[in-house]
């Protein structure tokens, strides 16, 4: 989310060479997936006009091990939860020479040209994408739950009048799993425009 800034580390996280994407989304979803991906070139946490949704704001939240992306419009809320993991798959043995600055390790000018090996663990990075069945938002001491379809008038009022700052959100899957995260202050500020009454 823009409130946290877009750092190089975040982009490195997305560019780890994710070699496997696994979808665990159920065939019949309640909440729709976000209409954008974390790497898309969109105006994050700013109100934009979308030909399908009208006024919309996109949010992304990076935390250790996951990326959460959401899209917010009166027509509906879309969320996608991406968990980043790794599996150890073996070792890579590289060979090189020491002395005279050759090989993988430069040891400067020396007299010997001894052969050495370097064993490095190799990991397969993967992304598991899922869409929760519902989301709950804690706004002004009250809990609001969203499942699907257009945003209800009650939730729209709550979003438009949310206090400044980050808003806690809970993702809920039908199998009982939950994940707590938050929506950044800049997206919360944009809600005031997206969800304002006509």
VOGU-3710 file (C-alpha; in Angstrom, 3 decimals, decimal comma):
1> xxxxxxxxxx> 0,000/0,000/0,000  1,270/3,431/-0,804  1,280/4,444/2,848  4,203/2,082/3,302  6,099/3,321/0,250  7,329/1,372/-2,717  10,837/0,263/-1,868  13,306/-1,656/-3,940  13,025/-4,548/-1,514  9,348/-4,916/-2,353
11> xxxxxxxxxx> 10,090/-5,099/-6,059  12,845/-7,614/-5,407  10,289/-9,694/-3,525  8,070/-9,711/-6,594  10,997/-10,418/-8,864  12,401/-13,436/-7,046  11,908/-15,531/-10,114  8,656/-17,012/-8,918  8,711/-20,278/-10,739  5,393/-21,743/-9,712
21> xxxxxxxxxx> 2,008/-20,141/-9,205  -0,651/-22,170/-7,461  -4,241/-21,045/-7,207  -6,252/-22,191/-4,227  -9,297/-20,122/-5,036  -12,562/-22,010/-4,866  -14,524/-22,300/-8,130  -17,499/-20,375/-6,687  -16,091/-17,268/-5,071  -18,007/-14,909/-2,875
31> xxxxxxxxxx> -15,548/-12,016/-2,921  -14,198/-11,256/-6,393  -10,439/-11,227/-6,987  -8,820/-7,786/-7,182  -8,997/-6,410/-10,716  -5,233/-5,657/-10,685  -2,068/-7,525/-9,721  0,658/-6,274/-7,379  3,063/-5,631/-10,239  0,624/-3,672/-12,402
41> xxxxxxxxxx> 1,458/-0,109/-13,338  -1,557/1,652/-11,809  -1,960/4,679/-9,561  -1,919/2,997/-6,140  -3,982/4,568/-3,344  -5,331/7,270/-5,648  -8,805/7,633/-7,120  -8,884/6,715/-10,795  -11,675/6,367/-13,342  -12,128/2,847/-14,633
51> xxxxxxxxxx> -14,457/2,162/-17,601  -15,903/-0,882/-15,803  -16,091/0,298/-12,189  -16,268/4,089/-12,351  -14,323/5,654/-9,497  -11,965/3,061/-8,003  -8,919/2,973/-5,728  -6,321/0,191/-5,791  -4,356/-0,829/-2,721  -1,442/-3,204/-2,122
61> xxxxxxxxxx> 0,103/-4,242/1,156  3,457/-6,001/1,436  4,288/-7,887/4,594  6,781/-10,615/5,354  5,734/-13,563/3,226  2,649/-12,107/1,520  1,273/-9,463/-0,805  -2,347/-8,357/-0,429  -3,978/-6,480/-3,326  -7,441/-4,926/-3,307
71> xxxxxxxxxx> -9,685/-2,797/-5,510  -12,447/-0,606/-4,038  -15,430/0,788/-5,937  -19,164/1,179/-5,369  -19,682/-1,700/-7,806  -17,746/-4,067/-5,559  -14,611/-4,833/-3,584  -12,045/-7,226/-4,994  -9,236/-8,797/-2,964  -6,395/-11,172/-3,762
81> xxxxxxxxxx> -4,062/-12,643/-1,159  -0,698/-13,891/-2,430  1,502/-15,902/-0,075  5,152/-16,139/-1,022  7,037/-19,232/0,038  10,073/-21,292/-0,807  11,010/-24,959/-0,957  14,514/-26,302/-0,606  15,298/-28,336/-3,722  18,983/-29,173/-3,310
91> xxxxxxxxxx> 22,482/-27,791/-3,520  24,405/-26,087/-6,276  28,103/-26,883/-6,269  30,211/-24,301/-8,013  33,895/-24,726/-8,696  36,514/-22,019/-8,969  40,187/-21,291/-8,499  41,887/-19,257/-5,831  44,862/-17,034/-6,481  45,427/-14,303/-9,028
101> xxxxxxxxxx> 41,838/-13,081/-8,631  40,227/-15,885/-10,656  37,104/-17,879/-9,882  34,142/-17,097/-7,704  36,242/-15,732/-4,852  39,036/-13,324/-5,582  41,788/-13,829/-3,084  44,244/-11,462/-4,657  47,608/-12,372/-6,048  48,944/-15,515/-4,489
111> xxxxxxxxxx> 51,293/-18,301/-5,282  48,879/-21,211/-5,282  46,131/-22,087/-7,733  44,188/-24,504/-5,510  40,861/-25,901/-6,622  37,957/-25,304/-4,228  34,230/-25,893/-4,314  31,386/-23,858/-2,880  28,101/-25,515/-1,946  25,043/-23,254/-1,972
121> xxxxxxxxxx> 21,457/-24,209/-1,117  18,959/-23,779/-3,950  15,343/-22,800/-3,315  12,293/-22,850/-5,537  10,192/-19,757/-4,852  6,462/-19,968/-5,370  3,357/-17,848/-5,108  0,074/-19,166/-3,748  -2,882/-16,999/-4,739  -6,242/-17,176/-3,023
131> xxxxxxxxxx> -9,387/-15,117/-2,686  -11,211/-15,054/0,663  -14,913/-15,781/0,970  -15,563/-12,585/2,926  -13,744/-9,639/4,456  -14,411/-7,783/7,694  -13,369/-4,203/8,334  -12,997/-2,533/11,728  -14,133/1,076/11,287  -14,927/3,445/14,134
141> xxxxxxxxxx> -15,396/0,678/16,690  -17,807/-1,281/14,491  -17,226/-4,386/12,346  -18,531/-4,396/8,764  -18,544/-7,533/6,625  -18,489/-7,674/2,837  -19,129/-10,802/0,743  -20,048/-9,862/-2,802  -21,841/-7,534/-5,191  -22,222/-3,769/-4,984
151> xxxxxxxxxx> -21,162/-2,145/-1,722  -24,171/-1,692/0,574  -25,231/1,875/1,455  -24,294/1,220/5,122  -20,779/0,048/4,249  -20,343/2,879/1,712  -21,147/5,449/4,430  -18,685/3,750/6,809  -15,930/3,734/4,178  -16,563/7,358/3,172
161> xxxxxxxxxx> -16,457/8,501/6,801  -13,607/6,252/8,020  -11,180/8,052/10,352  -7,762/9,006/8,979  -5,102/6,337/9,285  -4,758/2,656/8,488  -7,848/0,446/8,775  -7,698/-3,129/10,082  -9,148/-5,766/7,787  -9,669/-9,510/8,273
171> xxxxxxxxxx> -9,776/-11,949/5,377  -12,002/-14,960/6,072  -12,114/-18,253/4,175  -14,955/-20,779/4,480  -12,573/-23,428/5,830  -12,003/-21,273/8,921  -8,694/-19,687/7,928  -8,309/-15,975/8,637  -5,619/-13,410/7,922  -5,438/-9,978/9,513
181> xxxxxxxxxx> -3,895/-7,150/7,525  -4,682/-3,488/6,930  -5,536/-0,896/4,343  -3,180/2,086/4,196  -4,068/5,618/5,155  -3,818/6,957/1,584  -6,350/4,404/0,327  -8,605/5,169/3,309  -8,427/8,857/2,363  -9,359/7,961/-1,246
191> xxxxxxxx> -12,438/6,070/0,019  -13,979/9,455/0,877  -14,125/10,295/-2,843  -14,976/6,805/-4,160  -17,825/6,170/-1,698  -19,219/9,663/-1,237  -23,005/9,816/-1,600  -24,295/11,135/-4,925
//
